[in-house]
Amino acid sequence: MRYAIGIDLGGTNIAVGIVTQEHVLLDRDSTPTLARRPWQEVAADMARLALALVERNGLARTDCAGVGIGSPGICNGRTGEVVYSNNLHWERVPLCAAITQQTGFACRLSNDANCAALGEVAAGAAKGCKNAVLLTLGTGVGGGVIIDGSIYEGQDSAGAELGHSTLISGGVECTCGRRGCVESYASATGLIRQAKEAAAAHPESILNDGPISARSVYEAMRAGDAAAKAVAAQYEEYLGEAITNFVNIFRPEVLLLGGGISGEGKTLTEPMNEYVKAHCFGGDKSYVTRVEKATLGNLAGIIGAAALCLASPAAVPLKLQPAFKDYLWGGERLKTEYGKRTALSPLAESWEMSCHKDGPSLIAEGPYAGRALAEYVAENPACLGTKHRGGAFPVLIKLIDAAKPLSVQVHPSDDYAQRMEGEPGKTEMWYVVDAAPGAALYYGFSKEVTREEAAKRIADGTLTDVLNAVPVQAGDVFFIEAGTVHAIGAGILIAEIQQNSNTTYRVFDYGRVGADGKPRALHVEKALDVARLCPPARPAGPMGRPETTGGLTDTLLAECEYFTARLLAVRGSAPLRAGAESFHSLLCLGGEGAVVWNGRALAFQKGDSLFLPAGLGAYRIAGDAQLILTTL
C-alpha cells in the first residue's frame, strides 16, 4: 500500500498526518508553528514530525509517495515556493526544497484552502465529484476550486481568491484594502459586524445580552429575536449572492461550506439551496449545484495535502526516445549499431536526454508515453532533486557519430551566453565510445596565441596548425570547459554530457559549404571574445580511478558544478540509489540488462537512455552492461 504525508501548515499550528492511498488518515501529530521565528526552524519542525510519524507507524521510506503541504498565502506549486504569506510573515520561501532535503521525500505544495477542497473531494462531502467548490466561512472567506479532479491553481499557482471577488461595489472596506469583497459580508467577521450594528439599533434585542458571535446570532434567531432574524436573513442573502456567482462561473457538482458558520448545518445549507435554485442561470431548466456542509473539518487540509502526492504517479524509471540531428558530418552508426530509428541520413546526433526546445526527447513507454520529458518535469518538479536550483533543465546528453570532422568550435561561459544568447553557457564532457585507427580530435591550443594571431589564422586557413591535436581511442575522456576551442575528428563516436544549451560559436570549418551550397557561417568575433587562447589546463582522462565492488566497476569521468558523470561496468548486479538530491540518467553504451526497483523491472539494451526521478530510492542494475550515469 502507498502512503503519503500531509502537512496542514497554519499560522498557529503545524498539523501532520500519514494518509493511506484510500485517503484514510492513519495517524497524526501537531506542534505550535511559532510563526515569528525563522522559516528554517518551522520547516525543521515539519520535517521532524513527518519522519517521526513514518517511524512510529513502522513504514518503510519506499512506502511513502511523498510529502504534501497546504500553506496559507500564495503558493507556487511548480517551484515549491511559498511566494507570500501574511499569516506566516514569509516571502519567497523555498519550502519544498527544504522539506525534501531534510526528509528525502519528494514534496508538493498548494494553498491550504485548495488542499482542504481536495481533501473533501478525496474523502469528504464531495467524494466522487470531479468538480467542486469549497467556501470556508471563518474570520475571512477562503476557497478552493476543483476542476476535473484537480486543484484549479491558475497562473503561478495563485489559486482562486473567492473571498476577494466583489459582492457590493464600493461597499465595506475589506482587510485586503478593496471595498465590497465577499469576505466583508459573508465571513463570520462580516456577520458579527452586521449583528453589532443591529444590536446598537435595537436595544431590546437579546443580541445585547452578551458577546456577539456567529453562533449567538443564530441562537438569537432561533429564539425568535426579530433583529437577529433580520441579520441572519440579510447575511444569507449576501452569502446566497456570492454562492450563486460561483455556481454560474464554475458549475460544480457541489459547493461545500466549511469554517465556523458551517456548523449551522441545514439551517444554513437549506436556504442556500433554495436561493441558488431561484437565482442561478437556468436554475429551472438544468442541473442545479448542491450546497452542502463540508464534513472533514480540520482534517481536510491534511488529507488534501497528502492527496497532492497520492494523485501523482509513483516515481518510476522512464525510457526515453531521442531527438535526431542530420548534420552534414554525421554517419550511419547510430542507426546500424545503436538501434536508432529515423529516416534522417546522415544521422549525426541523437539527443538522448533533452528538454531543450531545439531537440526535446520524448518518453517512450508507460503512462507518459509520447509526451515530452519537459512536460513530465514541469508536472513533477521534485523529480530533478534538491541540487537543482531552479531554472531550465540542467543537462543535455547526446550520442555523436562523426563520419567527417566537425567544425572547430568554442562555447561561451554562463555570463556571456546569458547576455548574448539568452541561455546558459556550455561546459561539456566527451567519452570516446569508439574511434577508427588514427582518429584524432582538437583539444585547446598547442601553444599560447594572441587574439590577433588567432584571427589571422582563421582568415588564412592555418588555425589548425596551432591547435592541440590528440590521437584518441575508445575509453578516452575529455572535459571541455567553456572557452576551450575543440573539434571532434572523423571516425569518432562520442557520448557527450553537457549543460542544457545549444549555443556554439563556429571558429573554422575547413571551407565546407552547407546544404544550400554556401559556406557555413562563422562566429569569429564572439568566438574570440570567449576563447582561451592557450593549451588546456586540464589533461585528458577521467577524473577518478576505477573502483570495483562486487559486480560493479565505477569510474568517475567528470565532476563539475553542472553535472557528475560516472562510467559503470556492471557484471551481474549492482545496487544504486536515486536519493532526493538528484535524478539519475543512465545511457547504455554496450550490453544489456534491467533496472530493478520495488519488485519491478525495466529492460534496456545498447543505445537506450533512462531517466530515474530523484526520490526513486534504492534500485539495482542487473545484467552485463556498460553505462554512463549522470547526476547533478
N, C-alpha and C positions, 0 to 999 in steps of 0.2 A: 504493500500500500504506500502511496505517496502522501507526504505531509508538507505543510508549509507553515512558516512562522508569520503571524500577523501582528503588526505593531500599530496601535492607535495612539499617536503622539498628540498630547494636548498641552495647553499652557499650564495646567495644574498637575496632571498625572501622565505617566507612560504606562499604558496597558499592553501587555504582550501575551499572545496565546499560540498554542500549537493547534492547527486545524487539519482535519483529515481531507482526503480527496473528495469525500462526500459532503464537505463543508460542515462537519461536526466539530465543535470545539472540544478538544481533548483535555487541555489543561491551560491555566493562565496564571499570570502574576502581574504585579504592578509596583511602581515606585514613584515618589514625587518627582516632577520634572525640574523644579527649581530653575525656571527658565532664564533668570537673570545671569546665571553663570555662563562661562564659555560654552559654545555649542559642542566643542570636542568632548566635554565632560558629559553632556546629555547623550551624545552618540555612544560614548563608552558604556553608560548605564543601559542603553538599549541593547547593545551587543552582549553585555554581561547577562542580562535577563534572558535573551534569546538562547544563548549557549547553555545556560543553566536549565532551561526548560527541556532542551533536547536531551541533556544528560539525565535529568530527573525522570524522563519518560522512557529511558533506555533505547533511544532511537539511534541508528547509525547515521552518520552525516550524509551518506548517499541516499537516505530515505527522504531527505528534505529537498523540495523543489526550489526553495529559496526563502528570502525574507521580503515580505511586502510591508510597506509603510504608508499609513494615512497621516498626513501632516496638515495642520491649519495653514492657510495662506495660499500663495501662488506657487505651484509645484510644476517643474518641468520633468515629466515622466521620461522623456527621451534622454536627457542628460543626467537624471537622478539628482537634480539640484532643487533645493528649496530657494526659490527666487526671492520671495519676500514673505515674511510672516510677522505681523504686528504683535500677535499673541506671544510669540517666542523671542521677539526682538532680533530676528535673523534676516540677513540679506546675503544672497549668493552662497549658500552653504552646500557643499558637495556631499550631501548626506549618504547617498547610495554608495559612493566610492568608499567613504569611511566605514560604513557597516560591512561592506564586502571585505575590506581589508582586515577588519577585526574579527570577522566570523568565518571567512572563507566561503560564504554563501553568495550566490547571485542575489541582487536586490532590485526591487521595483518600487516606484513611488507614485503617489497620486494625492490629490487633495482629500482631506478627511471626510468631507461631505460626499465626495464621489465614491469613496470606499464604503461609506455607510449605505449608499444606494446600491452598490454592487453586492454588498452583504445581504440586503433584503431580497435581491433577485436570486442570489445563490441559495439562501436558506431561510428567508423570512416571508413576509406577506406577499411579495411579488415573485415567489419561487415559480419557475416555469415560464415567466414572462420574458419576452425578448425586448420589449420597450416599456420603460417605466420612468417615473419622475418621483424623487423624494424631496419633500419640503420639511425642513426642521424648524420648528416654531419655538424658539427659546429667547434668549436675550436679543439675538438678531434673527434673521431668516437665512438659513443656509439651504443648499440644494445640490442635488446630483441628478444627472440625466443618463439613462442607459438606453442606447440605441443598438438594435441588433445584438443584444447580449454583451455589449462592450461599453465602457465609460465614454461618454462624449467629453473630450478634453479641449477641442478647438486648437487654435494656433498656440504653439509653445506650451501646451498642456494647461492653459489658464482656466479651462473649465467654463461652466455656465454660472455666472453670479446672478441667480434668480432673484435673490433678495434685493438686488440693487438695480432692478428694472423699475421704470417709473409707473406708479399707480395713479397719482394725482399730480398733474403738472403744477409746479410752484407750491407744493404742499409743505408739510412739516419737514424741517431740516433733518437729514439722516446723519448717522455717525460718519458716513463716507464723505460728507461735505455737500452732497447734492440735496435737492429738495423733492419730496413726494415719492421716495422709494417705497417699494413693497415692505421693506423692513420697518419703516417708520410707522406703518399702520397694522401689519399682520403679525408682528412679533409679540412676544409676551410683554416686552417693554412698551410697545405701542398700545396694547390693551390696557395695561396699568395706567398709562398716561391718560387715556380716554376715561377710565374709571375715576381717576382722581379729579378730573375736570367735572365729571357728573356729580361726584360726591360734594364738591365745593358748591355746585349749583343747587344741590338738593340736600340740605342739612338733615332732613327726615330720613334719608336713605340709610339702610343698615350697612352700606359701604363705608360709613363713617365710624363703625363700631370697632375697628382695629386696622392693623396694617393691610394694605391692599395688595393682593397678588392675583395672578391669573385664576388660580383656584377659587379665591374668595369671591371673585366676580361671578363665577358660575354657581357657586353655592348660594350667593345672594339672589341670583336669577331664579334658581330652583325654589328658593324660599318665597318667591312672589314679589320681590322688590322691583318696583316699576323702573327706577333709574338703572338698576343692574340689567333688567330685561332690555332696555333701550341700548345700553352699552354693548351687550352681547349681540344684539341684532345688527348694530352698526359694524361691529368688529367682523361678524360673519359675512356681511356684505362686502367689506374690504377684502377679506380672505377669499370669498367666492369670486370676486372680480379677478384677483390675482390668479387663482387656480384656473379659471376659465381662459385667461390669456395663455397660460402654459399648455392647457389642453388644446387650444386652437393652433398653437405653434408646433407642438411635438406629437399630438395624437397618440399618447401612450395607452397601453392596455390598462394600466392602473397608475394612479397618483397617490402616493403614500404621505401621510402626515406623521412626522416624528417630533421629538422635543417635548418639553414640559406640557404644553397646552394639549398635545395629542392624547394625554391621559384622560381627557374628557370622553374619548371613545366615540360611541354612536351619537352622543349628544352633539358632537361636532361634525362627524362624518355624514350623518343623515341629512342635515340641512345643506351641507356642501354638495352632496349628490343631487339633491333637488335643484340647487342653484345652477350647477353645471348643466344639467339636462335642459333647464329652461333657457340658458343663455349661451351655450356653446354653439358654434356654427353647425347647422344640420342636426341639432340635438333631437329633433322629432323624426328624422329620416334615416339616421345611420347609427353606428355603434357609438355609445357614449362612454367615455372613460370612467372607470370606477374610482371613487375616492375612499380610501381605507386607511386604517391606522397601521403604522409600522409596528412590527412585533418583536424585533430583536433588541431594542433598547440600546444600552451601552455596548452590547456585543457586536452590533452591526459593523462598527469600524474595524474590529479585529478580524472578523470573518471576511469582510470585504477586502481588507489589505492582503490577507492570505490568498484570497481568490485571484489577486493580481498575478501571483506566481502559479497557482494551480491551473489557471486558464492558459498559461503559456506552455508550449510544448516542452517536454523534458529535454535537457541538454543531450544531444546525440551527435556523433561524428557525421559530417556531411561530405559526400564525394562531389567533387567539382568538375564542371565542364569548361574547358578553357576558351578564351577568345584567341583568334588566329590572325597573324600578320604575314602578308606575302611580299615582303621587301625583296628587291631585285637580287640581293646577295644570298638569299636563302637556298636550301636544298630540299631533299625529299625524305631525309632520315627520320624526321618526327612522325611521318606517316608510316614508313616501312618498318621502323624498329620500335616505335613508341606508341603505335596504335592510334594516332590522331586522325580523326575522320573529318576531312574537309575537302572541298573541291579546289581550294586555293593551290596554286602552283606557280612559283616555288613556295614552300612553307618555311618562312624564316624564323618565326617565333610563335610559341604558344604561351599565352599569359595564364598561367596555371591558377594562381590565386590573385584576383584583381577586383578592386572596387573602383578603379579609375574609369572615368567617363569615356576614355579613348579605347577601352577594351575590357568591359566588365565580364567576369566569369560568372557562370550560372551554377545552380545546384542541380546535380544530375539525377538524384534519387530521393525518395521519401516524401514527406508531406509538403516540402518546399520545392519539389522538382519543377524545373522550368523557370523558377524565379531567380532574379539576380542575387548574388551573395550580398550586395549592398543593401537590398531590401531586408534580408534577414537580419543584418547588423543593425539597421535602423530600428527594427521592431524589437530587437534583443540587444540593446547596447552593452549590457553586462557581459556579453559573450567575448568581448575583446580583453577584458581583465582590468584590474586596478592599475597596472602600469601604463595603460593608455590614458593620456591626459586630455582627451577631447580632441575635436577637430576631425580631419579626414582619417580614413582607414590608414593604418601606419605603414604597411609594407606592400610590395608587389613582387610576385615570384614568377619567373619565366624559365622556359627551356629555349635555347637559341641554337640553331643549326646554321653555321656559316660555311656554305659551299664556296663562297668567294669572300675576299677580305671586306670587313666593314670599314666605313669611313673613319678617319681619325677624329675623335670627339673629346669633349670635356663637359663636365656637368657643374652647374653653379652651386654655391652654398645656399642655405636656407634664406639668409637675409637678402642676398642678391636675387634669388629666384622669386621670392615673395614680392620684392619691389618691382621687378621687371616683368614677371610672368604670372604672378598671382597664384602660385602653387609652391609646395616645398621644393627644396633643392634635391640633389640626388647623390647619396653615397650608396655604393653597392659592393657586393662580393661575387666573384666568379669561382665556381667549382668546375674544373675541367672534367667532364664526364668521359670524353673520348677525344683523341687527336690523331690525325693522319701522320705518318712518318715525316719528320722535317717541319711540321707545323710550328708556327711562332705567332706571338702577339706583341703589341707595343704596350709598354707599361712605364709611363713617365718619360723623362728625357735622359739621355746618356750623359749629359753634362749640363751645366747651368748656362742658359742663354738669356739675352735681353729681349725685351718686347720688340725692339726694332729688328733684331736678327730673326726672331720667330716670324714676324710679319713678312720680312723679305723672303724667307724660305717658303712660306705658304704661297707667296706670289710666284716664285720661280720654280716651284715643284720639288724642292730639295728638303722639305721638312723632315721626311723620314730618315734622312742622313744623321739627324741629331736626336732621334727617338731611341729609347731603350728597347731593343728587340730581344725577346726572351723565347727560346725554344720551349715547347710545352709537351707534356704527356698527361695521360689520364691520372687524376688524383691531385693535380696541382691546384693551388688556391691563390687567388689574388684579391686583395682588399683595395678597392678603388675609392679612395676618399674624394669628396667633391674637390674639384680643382686639378685632379690628376688626369693628364692627357693620356688617352688609351685607344686601342683598336684591337678587335678580335681578328685573327688571321684566318685564311682559308683552311678548311679541313678540321675545324674545331667545333665540338659540341659542348655547350656550356649550360650549367644551371646557375641562374642569376637570382640573388636575393637583393632587393633594393628598396629604397624609400619609395613611397607611393607618389611618383612623379613621372611625367613624360617629357620633361624639359632636357633637351640635349642640344649642345652647340656643335655643329659640324665645322671642323677646322680644315680638313683636307680630304679630298675624295678621288684622288688618282685621275682626275679629269673625266670621270664617268658621267653619262647622261641618264636621265630618268626615263619613265615610260613615254613622256611627251617629246623625247628626243633632245631636250635641252639640258645643259649642265645643272646638276643639283645644287641648290642654294647653299652657300657657306654663311657662317655667322661669325666672321673673323673678329670684329670689334668686341662683341660680347664674350667670345671665347678668350681673347687676350685679356679682357677685364678680370676673368676668374681663374685663368690657368696658372698652375705652379710651374714656372719655367726652370725646373731643376729635376734631378733624379728623385725617384720616390723615396720617402722617408722610411717606409715600411718594406722589408724584404718580402718576396713572395713566399707562400707557405702557410699552413694552418697556424692558428694562434695557440693551439694546445697539442698535447701528445695523446696518442690513443690510450684509452683506459678500458680494460676488459673486466667485466663482472658477469659470471655465468654465461648466458647466451648472447650478451651484448658487448660490442666494442664501440665506445663512444669517443669521438674526436671533436674537440672544439675547433670549428673552422674560422669563425669570426665573431667578435663581440664588440658592439659599439652602442652609442646612446639610442640608436634607431632599431636595432634587432640583434638577436643572437642566433647563430646558425651552427648546428652540430651535424656531423656525419654519423649515422647509426648503421652498424653492420649487425644484423640480427641472425642468429643461428639457433632456432628452436623457439625460445620465448624470452621476452624482455619486459619487465614491469616498469611502467612510467606513470606519471600523474599530471593531469592538467588542473592545476590549482586555480585559485581565484585571481592570481596576479596576471596571467596571460593565457591567451589561446595557444593551441599547438597547430602548426601546419606541417603535414607530412607529405613529402614529394618522393615517390618511389623511383629510384634510378635503375634498379635491377632486381630481379627475382619476383617473389610474390608472397602473400601472407594475408593476415587479417588483423584488424583492430578488435580486441575483445573487451567488453565492458558490461557490467551489470548483467551478466549471463547472455549477452547478445554479441553478435559479431558482424563486422563489415569487411568483406574481402577486398583486396586490392592487388594490382599487378604492376609490372613495369610501365611507367608513364602516368600512373594515377596520382591525383593530388587530393588530399583530405584536409578538411578544416575541422578541428576539435575545439568546441567552445570552452572558454575559461569556466572553471567550476564543474567540468565534466567529472573530475575526480580520478580515481585510480582506473587505469586501463593497462592492457599489455599488448605487445605486438607479437603475434605468433607466426612463424614461417621462416623462410630463408630469403632475406631481402636486404638491400642497401637503400637507405632513405636519408634525406636531409630533413632534420627537424628544425623549424624556425619558430622562435618565440620573441616576445618583447624583452 
